[in-house]
Amino acid sequence: MKHALAVGLFVLALPALAADPLRGAELFRQHCTGCHGVAGRPVLPGAPDLTKPTALLKPDTALAATLRSGKGGMPGYAGLLREREMLDVVAHLRTLR
């Protein structure tokens, strides 16, 4: 019974864990730089400049939803990245300026 309670509390605490911008940077380099460039400045016409202050005005969950589903010419990453990894990428995006 104690074990089940401990596991339940751990699972409830998972969303509270901070996203990892360093892991997000690795994933960004792997999946995003072809269009968004290494520093978040687009190399593909039509890709948004992620270094502009207005590019990331949405909440983390909304940005992760865009990663999940895709937008415009960007493919969705559902099934390729886990939810946690998408939040890591969002945390990395917040470091770009």
FIZA-234359 format. One line per 4 residues: number of its first residue (from 0); for each residue y, x, z of C-alpha. Coordinates in steps of 0.02 Angstrom, whole numbers. Layout:
BEGIN
NUM> Y:X:Z | ...
***
This chain:
BEGIN
0> 0:0:0 | 122:141:43 | 82:225:-123 | 123:67:-222
4> 287:49:-128 | 334:231:-163 | 293:211:-348 | 393:50:-356
8> 545:131:-276 | 533:278:-394 | 526:165:-546 | 677:68:-484
12> 773:230:-463 | 739:292:-640 | 891:210:-721 | 1001:292:-589
16> 948:467:-641 | 1084:555:-740 | 1056:589:-924 | 1033:771:-974
20> 1169:833:-1094 | 1078:998:-1122 | 921:908:-1180 | 1035:794:-1280
24> 1111:947:-1366 | 938:1004:-1419 | 896:832:-1488 | 1066:822:-1574
28> 1036:989:-1659 | 864:932:-1713 | 907:758:-1778 | 1095:740:-1804
32> 1177:899:-1868 | 1130:866:-2049 | 1261:727:-2053 | 1369:753:-1899
36> 1378:943:-1900 | 1340:1059:-1756 | 1500:1019:-1662 | 1508:832:-1703
40> 1625:851:-1852 | 1548:767:-2005 | 1472:865:-2147 | 1415:710:-2239
44> 1549:595:-2312 | 1562:435:-2213 | 1487:505:-2053 | 1603:477:-1906
48> 1693:623:-1823 | 1615:621:-1650 | 1750:736:-1581 | 1887:604:-1599
52> 1928:518:-1435 | 1907:346:-1514 | 1732:384:-1580 | 1647:360:-1412
56> 1744:220:-1330 | 1589:112:-1313 | 1479:113:-1157 | 1327:228:-1156
60> 1209:81:-1179 | 1301:25:-1337 | 1297:202:-1409 | 1111:214:-1368
64> 1085:46:-1457 | 1167:120:-1613 | 1048:268:-1603 | 902:150:-1580
68> 944:34:-1725 | 1047:144:-1840 | 1212:101:-1923 | 1272:114:-2102
72> 1182:262:-2180 | 1115:323:-2013 | 932:282:-1982 | 874:208:-1819
76> 782:322:-1700 | 678:191:-1610 | 500:254:-1611 | 557:433:-1641
80> 660:457:-1483 | 622:381:-1314 | 757:279:-1228 | 787:421:-1105
84> 811:545:-1249 | 939:431:-1331 | 1038:428:-1169 | 1025:618:-1164
88> 1101:625:-1339 | 1240:508:-1283 | 1273:623:-1133 | 1288:769:-1254
92> 1405:671:-1367 | 1520:646:-1218 | 1539:837:-1207 | 1605:853:-1386
96> 1793:872:-1405
***
